[in-house]
Amino acid sequence: MSHNANEVLRSSRKLHSDLTAASMQSCKAAAREVQLAIRDNLPQYHTAAGKFEGYAATGALRRAVSVTAPRKTRDGYHAEVYMMPDKTQVYQSIHEYGGIIRARRKPYLVFQVRGQWVRVKQVRIRQKRYWRSVRPGDVAVKIRQRTEEIVSAIK
């Protein structure tokens, strides 16, 4: 009487390894999709917002939206999307929640708009809700597609 226990065991280990890798890749892809959705919510340079045309968040704020590497947990893998604690931290909440920026050390804020220098005592920044406006349903389809691509590669 012969049996193929070794072959079944080897196949089972390979399947487990493949599914573990696919789970980690899916977690990474899902976190990346959420990161991109948040970045897409930041106003682009060509967007008109507020009193002055062309107002937009800088590329530095866009790059500050980061993702952790997936880490193994009891329930699978976990990755987080977060704002990097860097020099853009000052701008993160003013863009998310809005507010007023006032001149503190000088009598005026001075900046350029469409090639013209402007002097104002304060500037109102409207809330962008770039972080709070991303909902799971907004990215669910993309995450599902990425997961299906990863799982189909196992077959």
N, C-alpha and C positions, 0 to 999 in steps of 0.2 A: 504494500500500500504506500503510495507516495502522496505528498502534499506540497502545496506551494506557499507555505506560511512565510518563508523568507521573502518571497516576491511580494506577497500581500503587505507584509510589514514595511518593506522598502518603499512600496508604492504609497502606503499610508503616510509615512514620514515625509515623502516628497510632496504629497498633497498638502500636508500640514504646513510645511515650509513655504510652499507657493501661496497658500491662503494667508499666512502671516505676512508675507511680503506684500501681497495685494491689499491687505487691510491697512498696512502702514502707508502704502502709496496712495490709497483712497483718502486717508486722513490728511496726508500732505496736500493732495489735490483739492480737497474741500477747503482747507485753510487758505490755500492760494486763491481760490475763487472768491472767498469772503474778502480777502485782502484787496483783490482787484475791484470788487464791488465798492468797497469803501473809497479806494483811490479814485474810482470813476465819479463818485459823488462830490469830490472836491472840484470847485470851479476851475475851468481851464483858463488859459491866458486870454483867449478870445471872448470869454463870457462877460457880459455886462451885468454887474450887480451893484446895487447901492447907488450912490449919487454920481460916482465917477465911472465912466465906461472903461472896460478893460481890467477892472479890479479882479484879481484872482489870487489864489493861494500859490505860494512858490513851489518849485519842484522839490525843495528840501522837505516841506511838509508832506508832500505826496510820498517821498521816499521814506519818511519816518514811520509810515504804516508798515509794520513788520510782522513776521510769522515765526513762531518757534518751531524747531524740528519736532516731528512727532515723537512722543515718548510712550513707552508701554505702561499701561495701567491694568488694573484688575479686569476691566471691562473691554479691553482692546488697546487702542491707541488714542492719544490726546495731543492736539496742537492748539496753540493760542495765537490769536491775532491781537496785536498790541501796538501802542504808539511808543516808538523808541524814546527813551529819556535822553534827549540831546538838546541842542540849542533851539530846536523848534518848539520845545515844551511851552515856551512863553506864548506862542501863537495857537497852540492846539485848542485851548478852551475858548479863546476869543472867536475862533472860526466856528467851533461847534455850537456855542451858546449865544454868540453875539455880544455886543457891548460897545462902550464908548472909549476911545483912546484919546487922552488929553495931553497937551503939551505940558511937561513938568519942569524941565530944566531951562527951557527957552520959552519965549512968549508964543511961538507958533510951531506947528508941525510943518515941515517943508518937504515936498516930494514932487515928482514929475508926473504929469498926466498928459498923454498925447504930445509930448515934446515941450509942454508948457510947465513952468515951475508954479506950484500952488502953495499958498501959505494959509493955513487954517488953525484955529485954536483947538479944535477937536474933530474927530472923525467917528461916525457911527458905523460899526461893522454889523451887518445883519447876520443872524444865525444861519449856518449852512446845513446843520444836521447831517453832516457827511458820515458820522459814525452811527448815530442813533437811527438813521433812516434805513439802514440795511436790515432787512428782515429775512428769516430763513427761507421763506417762500420765493424771495427774489433770486436766490442762487440755487435753489433746490434742483431745478432742471439741469443746470450745468454740472452740479455735483453728481447727479444721477448718471448723466452721460459719461462723465469721467470715470465713475466707478464701473459702469458697464464695459467701458473700453479696457480697463485694467483687468476685470474678471474674465472677459473674453480672451485675453492674452494667455490665461492659464490653461484653457481648454486645449 
